Amino acid sequence: MKPFSGEEMLSLITSRQSDRSYSDRPVEREKVERLVEAARLSPSACNAQPWKFIVVDERDMVAQIAAAASARALGMNRFVSEVPLFIAIVRERANFTSIIGSKIKEKDYSLMDIGIASAMITLQAAAEGLGSCILGWFNEKEVKSILGVPRSKRIELLIAVGYPAKEQRQKKRKPHAEVISFNGYNL
């Protein structure tokens, strides 16, 4: 397999956006399999792999998840009723080494690992011609009930996936000088 060039990878990253409008075209199973494989192969602290990925593509369950992710009164996630597919990321117990490291360094590595896995899903989605949006705002108790996730577990993120219905937007990011410095923290 020929690796991506640096320019090709940056182009993929540039093309990835948080889509909030989806067509009703279903996502092909082979593409879904590649999304979750990208997540499964993600790096994690001490190889803990503290995750379980639940793909929700059955129409009635998708509608239930969308209802649990929508907070119309607050204007949050109004678009989710259009989403054809969700991936729920459940935090699982990390391995001993990662747990000890988290306690010593006062950093929750499992949350960082889940963030990396979600980034891999969204980049793979962009490579597949799919849109995605990472959701942290949802009724976790309701989603856990719908998916049969034990009360002792946390669903940290939902990722909406589908074919985008709108054109790609121009990215708005802070200027380089404001977010990047070399060899020290420069104001």
C-alpha positions as CSV (number, residue, x, y, z in Angstrom):
1,M,0.0,0.0,0.0
2,K,1.4,3.4,-1.0
3,P,1.3,5.8,1.9
4,F,-0.3,9.3,1.7
5,S,2.0,12.1,0.9
6,G,2.0,15.0,3.4
7,E,0.1,17.1,1.0
8,E,-2.6,14.5,0.5
9,M,-3.0,14.0,4.2
10,L,-3.3,17.7,4.8
11,S,-5.8,17.9,2.0
12,L,-7.9,15.2,3.6
13,I,-7.8,17.0,7.0
14,T,-8.7,20.3,5.3
15,S,-11.7,18.6,3.6
16,R,-13.1,17.2,6.9
17,Q,-15.7,19.3,8.5
18,S,-18.6,19.0,11.0
19,D,-21.6,18.4,8.7
20,R,-25.0,19.4,10.0
21,S,-27.1,18.5,6.9
22,Y,-27.4,15.0,5.4
23,S,-29.0,13.4,2.4
24,D,-31.3,10.4,2.9
25,R,-28.8,8.2,1.0
26,P,-27.9,5.1,3.2
27,V,-24.2,4.6,4.1
28,E,-22.9,1.4,2.6
29,R,-21.9,-1.3,5.1
30,E,-18.4,-1.7,3.7
31,K,-17.8,2.0,4.4
32,V,-19.2,1.7,7.9
33,E,-16.8,-1.3,8.5
34,R,-13.9,0.9,7.5
35,L,-14.9,3.7,9.9
36,V,-15.0,1.4,12.9
37,E,-11.8,-0.4,11.8
38,A,-10.1,3.0,11.7
39,A,-11.3,3.6,15.3
40,R,-10.3,0.1,16.4
41,L,-6.8,0.7,15.1
42,S,-6.4,4.0,16.8
43,P,-3.5,4.5,19.2
44,S,-4.2,4.6,22.9
45,A,-2.2,5.1,26.1
46,C,-0.4,1.9,27.1
47,N,-2.5,0.2,24.3
48,A,-5.4,0.2,26.7
49,Q,-8.1,0.5,24.0
50,P,-10.7,1.8,26.5
51,W,-13.6,1.8,24.1
52,K,-16.5,0.0,22.5
53,F,-18.0,1.3,19.3
54,I,-21.8,0.8,18.7
55,V,-23.0,1.4,15.2
56,V,-26.6,2.4,15.0
57,D,-28.0,2.1,11.5
58,E,-31.5,0.6,12.1
59,R,-34.0,3.3,11.2
60,D,-36.2,3.2,14.3
61,M,-33.1,3.2,16.6
62,V,-31.5,6.0,14.7
63,A,-34.7,8.0,15.2
64,Q,-34.6,7.3,18.9
65,I,-31.0,8.3,19.2
66,A,-31.7,11.5,17.2
67,A,-34.5,12.4,19.6
68,A,-32.1,11.8,22.6
69,A,-29.4,14.0,21.0
70,S,-31.7,16.8,20.1
71,A,-32.2,19.8,22.4
72,R,-34.4,21.9,20.3
73,A,-35.3,24.3,23.1
74,L,-31.6,25.2,23.3
75,G,-31.0,25.1,19.6
76,M,-28.6,22.2,19.9
77,N,-28.3,19.4,17.3
78,R,-31.4,20.3,15.4
79,F,-30.0,18.6,12.4
80,V,-29.8,15.1,13.9
81,S,-33.2,14.0,12.6
82,E,-31.5,13.8,9.1
83,V,-28.7,11.6,10.3
84,P,-28.8,8.1,8.8
85,L,-26.2,6.5,11.1
86,F,-24.7,7.1,14.5
87,I,-21.6,5.6,16.2
88,A,-21.7,5.7,20.0
89,I,-18.4,5.5,21.8
90,V,-18.6,3.8,25.2
91,R,-15.8,4.3,27.6
92,E,-14.5,0.9,28.8
93,R,-12.1,0.2,31.6
94,A,-8.5,0.9,30.7
95,N,-5.7,-1.5,31.5
96,F,-3.8,-1.2,34.7
97,T,-0.8,0.7,33.3
98,S,-3.0,3.4,31.7
99,I,-5.0,3.7,34.9
100,I,-1.9,4.1,37.1
101,G,-0.4,6.6,34.6
102,S,-3.6,8.6,34.6
103,K,-3.6,8.8,38.4
104,I,0.1,9.7,38.6
105,K,-0.1,12.4,35.9
106,E,-3.6,13.6,36.8
107,K,-4.8,13.2,33.2
108,D,-7.6,10.9,32.1
109,Y,-5.9,9.1,29.2
110,S,-9.0,7.1,28.4
111,L,-10.8,10.3,27.4
112,M,-7.8,11.4,25.2
113,D,-7.9,7.9,23.6
114,I,-11.6,8.3,22.8
115,G,-10.8,11.7,21.3
116,I,-8.1,10.2,19.1
117,A,-10.5,7.3,18.0
118,S,-13.2,9.8,17.1
119,A,-10.8,11.8,15.0
120,M,-9.8,8.6,13.2
121,I,-13.5,7.9,12.5
122,T,-14.1,11.4,11.1
123,L,-11.0,11.4,8.9
124,Q,-12.0,7.9,7.5
125,A,-15.4,9.3,6.9
126,A,-13.9,12.2,4.9
127,A,-11.8,9.7,2.9
128,E,-15.0,7.8,2.1
129,G,-16.8,10.9,0.9
130,L,-19.0,10.9,4.0
131,G,-19.8,13.7,6.4
132,S,-19.6,13.5,10.1
133,C,-20.2,15.5,13.3
134,I,-19.0,14.6,16.8
135,L,-21.7,15.2,19.4
136,G,-21.1,15.6,23.1
137,W,-24.5,17.0,23.8
138,F,-27.1,14.3,24.2
139,N,-29.2,12.6,26.9
140,E,-26.8,9.9,27.9
141,K,-29.2,8.1,30.2
142,E,-31.7,7.8,27.3
143,V,-29.1,6.7,24.8
144,K,-27.8,4.1,27.2
145,S,-31.3,2.7,27.6
146,I,-31.9,2.6,23.9
147,L,-28.6,0.8,23.3
148,G,-28.6,-1.5,26.3
149,V,-25.4,0.0,27.8
150,P,-25.0,-0.8,31.5
151,R,-25.5,2.0,33.9
152,S,-22.0,1.7,35.1
153,K,-20.6,2.7,31.7
154,R,-20.3,6.1,30.0
155,I,-21.2,7.0,26.5
156,E,-18.7,9.8,25.9
157,L,-19.5,10.7,22.3
158,L,-21.9,10.1,19.5
159,I,-20.7,10.6,16.0
160,A,-23.3,11.4,13.3
161,V,-22.4,10.0,9.9
162,G,-23.9,10.3,6.4
163,Y,-23.6,11.8,3.0
164,P,-23.5,15.6,3.3
165,A,-26.4,17.5,1.7
166,K,-24.5,20.8,1.6
167,E,-21.3,22.0,0.0
168,Q,-18.1,22.2,2.0
169,R,-17.6,25.4,3.9
170,Q,-14.5,27.6,4.2
171,K,-12.8,26.7,7.5
172,K,-12.5,29.5,10.0
173,R,-9.4,29.0,12.2
174,K,-7.3,31.2,14.4
175,P,-4.2,32.6,12.7
176,H,-0.9,30.5,12.9
177,A,0.8,33.1,15.1
178,E,-2.0,32.8,17.7
179,V,-1.8,29.0,18.1
180,I,1.6,27.9,17.0
181,S,5.1,28.6,18.5
182,F,8.4,26.9,18.3
183,N,10.7,26.0,21.2
184,G,8.7,27.7,23.8
185,Y,5.4,29.4,24.7
186,N,5.4,32.7,23.0
187,L,2.8,35.4,23.6
